[in-house]
Amino acid sequence: MNVSSFFNGLGVTSLSLLAFAGVLLFILIISFRSRAIVFCQYLKTMTGVELKPQQVSGIFKKHGKDGVREMFLDLIIKQDLNETGPLQIPKDVRAPKPGKTKTKG
């Protein structure tokens, strides 16, 4: 059985469905390959943190989804501290230090 006899047995409808399935498979492969690129573009647009897709892919391969999440949170915290500095809490709203509470009476 050669390839031409295989395609002669299929009708136009079957060939069009097969072509459509091939196009969907192609789109699926491209979308999975571009996840790191899209993540880096989103991160730069939304936060100003710039990463390379190879970094994200490497972290994902080593540590999985949780590793990428941790890296993302670390970078967001560092970026926030660079922009605004540490948060200053006024002394009148600070909680007392443990062991140094005042007793009334």
ABEGO torsion letter per residue (X at the ends): XBAAAAAAABBAAAAAAAAAAAAAAAAAAAAAAAAAAAAAAAAAAAAGBBBBAAAAAAAAAAAEAAAAAAAAAAAAAAAAAAAAEBBBBBAAABBBBBGABBBBX
